């Protein structure tokens, strides 16, 4: 039951993270059109990485549920991985912008 709730609530977290990633583009206004490759990689990473991690861990959790194994920890690990990747992309973006 907890896994199904996590699977259903995770897209809301992904949506919020993606909006923050899209709005982080405004931080690059100070560097004009020459922000560098780090910014070009960081913004899509912030927008799409939460969804990619959610998709992977959701499939993994569903497979574990079908096999009648515990799967709540899979979603929590996915949340941790998505958070680390997202924070790393934020750090890269704001360091490269200066």
C-alpha atoms as an extended CHARMM CRD file, in Angstrom:
* protein
*
        98  EXT
         1         1  UNK       CA              0.0000000000        0.0000000000        0.0000000000  PROA      1               0.0000000000
         2         2  UNK       CA              2.7820000000        2.4270000000        0.8840000000  PROA      2               0.0000000000
         3         3  UNK       CA              4.5210000000        1.7400000000       -2.4120000000  PROA      3               0.0000000000
         4         4  UNK       CA              1.4100000000        2.5490000000       -4.4170000000  PROA      4               0.0000000000
         5         5  UNK       CA              0.9690000000        5.8180000000       -2.5290000000  PROA      5               0.0000000000
         6         6  UNK       CA              4.6140000000        6.6920000000       -3.1840000000  PROA      6               0.0000000000
         7         7  UNK       CA              4.2620000000        5.8640000000       -6.8710000000  PROA      7               0.0000000000
         8         8  UNK       CA              1.2340000000        8.1460000000       -7.0950000000  PROA      8               0.0000000000
         9         9  UNK       CA              2.7350000000       11.0560000000       -5.1280000000  PROA      9               0.0000000000
        10        10  UNK       CA              6.1740000000       11.0010000000       -6.7520000000  PROA      10              0.0000000000
        11        11  UNK       CA              5.0090000000       12.6910000000       -9.9830000000  PROA      11              0.0000000000
        12        12  UNK       CA              3.9770000000       15.7330000000       -7.9570000000  PROA      12              0.0000000000
        13        13  UNK       CA              7.5080000000       15.9720000000       -6.5900000000  PROA      13              0.0000000000
        14        14  UNK       CA              8.9130000000       15.4750000000      -10.0940000000  PROA      14              0.0000000000
        15        15  UNK       CA              6.6590000000       18.2190000000      -11.4220000000  PROA      15              0.0000000000
        16        16  UNK       CA              7.8390000000       20.6570000000       -8.7660000000  PROA      16              0.0000000000
        17        17  UNK       CA             11.4750000000       19.7900000000       -9.4180000000  PROA      17              0.0000000000
        18        18  UNK       CA             11.0230000000       20.2250000000      -13.1660000000  PROA      18              0.0000000000
        19        19  UNK       CA              9.4050000000       23.6400000000      -12.7080000000  PROA      19              0.0000000000
        20        20  UNK       CA             12.2870000000       24.6970000000      -10.4810000000  PROA      20              0.0000000000
        21        21  UNK       CA             14.7040000000       23.5170000000      -13.1590000000  PROA      21              0.0000000000
        22        22  UNK       CA             12.8680000000       25.5010000000      -15.8280000000  PROA      22              0.0000000000
        23        23  UNK       CA             12.8190000000       28.6230000000      -13.6970000000  PROA      23              0.0000000000
        24        24  UNK       CA             16.5250000000       28.2140000000      -12.9170000000  PROA      24              0.0000000000
        25        25  UNK       CA             17.1630000000       29.2950000000      -16.4930000000  PROA      25              0.0000000000
        26        26  UNK       CA             16.4600000000       32.8280000000      -15.2820000000  PROA      26              0.0000000000
        27        27  UNK       CA             19.6790000000       32.6360000000      -13.2720000000  PROA      27              0.0000000000
        28        28  UNK       CA             21.5890000000       32.4670000000      -16.5470000000  PROA      28              0.0000000000
        29        29  UNK       CA             20.3520000000       35.8900000000      -17.6900000000  PROA      29              0.0000000000
        30        30  UNK       CA             23.5200000000       37.5530000000      -16.4040000000  PROA      30              0.0000000000
        31        31  UNK       CA             25.7850000000       35.6020000000      -18.7460000000  PROA      31              0.0000000000
        32        32  UNK       CA             23.8020000000       36.2690000000      -21.9260000000  PROA      32              0.0000000000
        33        33  UNK       CA             24.0560000000       33.6670000000      -24.6580000000  PROA      33              0.0000000000
        34        34  UNK       CA             27.5520000000       32.4650000000      -23.6860000000  PROA      34              0.0000000000
        35        35  UNK       CA             26.9940000000       30.5260000000      -20.4780000000  PROA      35              0.0000000000
        36        36  UNK       CA             29.0240000000       27.4900000000      -21.4380000000  PROA      36              0.0000000000
        37        37  UNK       CA             28.4070000000       23.8020000000      -21.7620000000  PROA      37              0.0000000000
        38        38  UNK       CA             27.9080000000       23.2130000000      -18.0510000000  PROA      38              0.0000000000
        39        39  UNK       CA             24.7280000000       25.2790000000      -18.0460000000  PROA      39              0.0000000000
        40        40  UNK       CA             23.5500000000       23.6130000000      -21.2500000000  PROA      40              0.0000000000
        41        41  UNK       CA             23.8760000000       20.2370000000      -19.5130000000  PROA      41              0.0000000000
        42        42  UNK       CA             22.6390000000       21.2420000000      -16.0460000000  PROA      42              0.0000000000
        43        43  UNK       CA             19.2490000000       22.6700000000      -17.0160000000  PROA      43              0.0000000000
        44        44  UNK       CA             18.0070000000       19.6130000000      -18.9580000000  PROA      44              0.0000000000
        45        45  UNK       CA             19.3870000000       17.4170000000      -16.1950000000  PROA      45              0.0000000000
        46        46  UNK       CA             17.3090000000       19.3300000000      -13.6350000000  PROA      46              0.0000000000
        47        47  UNK       CA             14.2030000000       19.1100000000      -15.8050000000  PROA      47              0.0000000000
        48        48  UNK       CA             14.3660000000       15.4750000000      -16.9350000000  PROA      48              0.0000000000
        49        49  UNK       CA             16.3500000000       13.5590000000      -14.2920000000  PROA      49              0.0000000000
        50        50  UNK       CA             13.5380000000       13.3970000000      -11.7060000000  PROA      50              0.0000000000
        51        51  UNK       CA             11.2350000000       11.8540000000      -14.3090000000  PROA      51              0.0000000000
        52        52  UNK       CA             13.8420000000        9.3780000000      -15.5210000000  PROA      52              0.0000000000
        53        53  UNK       CA             14.6070000000        8.2140000000      -11.9810000000  PROA      53              0.0000000000
        54        54  UNK       CA             10.8840000000        8.0010000000      -11.1770000000  PROA      54              0.0000000000
        55        55  UNK       CA             10.2380000000        5.8800000000      -14.2640000000  PROA      55              0.0000000000
        56        56  UNK       CA             13.0910000000        3.4830000000      -13.4730000000  PROA      56              0.0000000000
        57        57  UNK       CA             12.2160000000        2.9980000000       -9.8050000000  PROA      57              0.0000000000
        58        58  UNK       CA              8.4930000000        2.7240000000      -10.5540000000  PROA      58              0.0000000000
        59        59  UNK       CA              9.0860000000       -0.1280000000      -12.9820000000  PROA      59              0.0000000000
        60        60  UNK       CA             11.4510000000       -1.7510000000      -10.4770000000  PROA      60              0.0000000000
        61        61  UNK       CA              8.9070000000       -1.3560000000       -7.6620000000  PROA      61              0.0000000000
        62        62  UNK       CA              6.0690000000       -2.7610000000       -9.7600000000  PROA      62              0.0000000000
        63        63  UNK       CA              8.1600000000       -5.7940000000      -10.6600000000  PROA      63              0.0000000000
        64        64  UNK       CA              8.9080000000       -6.3300000000       -6.9640000000  PROA      64              0.0000000000
        65        65  UNK       CA              5.2140000000       -5.9510000000       -6.0960000000  PROA      65              0.0000000000
        66        66  UNK       CA              4.2490000000       -8.5150000000       -8.7290000000  PROA      66              0.0000000000
        67        67  UNK       CA              6.7810000000      -10.9100000000       -7.2150000000  PROA      67              0.0000000000
        68        68  UNK       CA              5.2090000000      -10.2110000000       -3.7830000000  PROA      68              0.0000000000
        69        69  UNK       CA              8.3460000000       -8.6500000000       -2.3120000000  PROA      69              0.0000000000
        70        70  UNK       CA              8.7600000000       -5.4580000000       -0.3170000000  PROA      70              0.0000000000
        71        71  UNK       CA              9.0890000000       -2.4400000000       -2.5990000000  PROA      71              0.0000000000
        72        72  UNK       CA              8.6290000000        0.6880000000       -0.4640000000  PROA      72              0.0000000000
        73        73  UNK       CA             12.3700000000        1.0220000000        0.0090000000  PROA      73              0.0000000000
        74        74  UNK       CA             12.8520000000        1.0920000000       -3.7830000000  PROA      74              0.0000000000
        75        75  UNK       CA             10.8830000000        4.3160000000       -4.0710000000  PROA      75              0.0000000000
        76        76  UNK       CA             12.7920000000        5.8520000000       -1.1550000000  PROA      76              0.0000000000
        77        77  UNK       CA             16.1170000000        4.9910000000       -2.7610000000  PROA      77              0.0000000000
        78        78  UNK       CA             14.8400000000        6.5420000000       -5.9850000000  PROA      78              0.0000000000
        79        79  UNK       CA             13.9570000000        9.7150000000       -4.1140000000  PROA      79              0.0000000000
        80        80  UNK       CA             17.4690000000        9.8280000000       -2.6910000000  PROA      80              0.0000000000
        81        81  UNK       CA             19.1100000000        9.2630000000       -6.0790000000  PROA      81              0.0000000000
        82        82  UNK       CA             16.9170000000       11.8750000000       -7.7610000000  PROA      82              0.0000000000
        83        83  UNK       CA             17.7070000000       14.3720000000       -5.0060000000  PROA      83              0.0000000000
        84        84  UNK       CA             21.4630000000       13.8520000000       -5.3040000000  PROA      84              0.0000000000
        85        85  UNK       CA             21.4100000000       14.2040000000       -9.1040000000  PROA      85              0.0000000000
        86        86  UNK       CA             19.1770000000       17.2620000000       -8.9180000000  PROA      86              0.0000000000
        87        87  UNK       CA             21.2820000000       19.0240000000       -6.2870000000  PROA      87              0.0000000000
        88        88  UNK       CA             24.4540000000       18.2440000000       -8.2410000000  PROA      88              0.0000000000
        89        89  UNK       CA             22.9170000000       19.7910000000      -11.3680000000  PROA      89              0.0000000000
        90        90  UNK       CA             21.8860000000       22.8750000000       -9.3400000000  PROA      90              0.0000000000
        91        91  UNK       CA             25.3940000000       23.2500000000       -7.9780000000  PROA      91              0.0000000000
        92        92  UNK       CA             26.8940000000       22.9490000000      -11.4660000000  PROA      92              0.0000000000
        93        93  UNK       CA             24.4650000000       25.5550000000      -12.8050000000  PROA      93              0.0000000000
        94        94  UNK       CA             25.0460000000       28.1390000000      -10.1070000000  PROA      94              0.0000000000
        95        95  UNK       CA             28.8200000000       27.6490000000      -10.0200000000  PROA      95              0.0000000000
        96        96  UNK       CA             29.1210000000       28.0390000000      -13.7760000000  PROA      96              0.0000000000
        97        97  UNK       CA             26.9340000000       31.1500000000      -13.8010000000  PROA      97              0.0000000000
        98        98  UNK       CA             29.0550000000       32.6530000000      -11.0540000000  PROA      98              0.0000000000
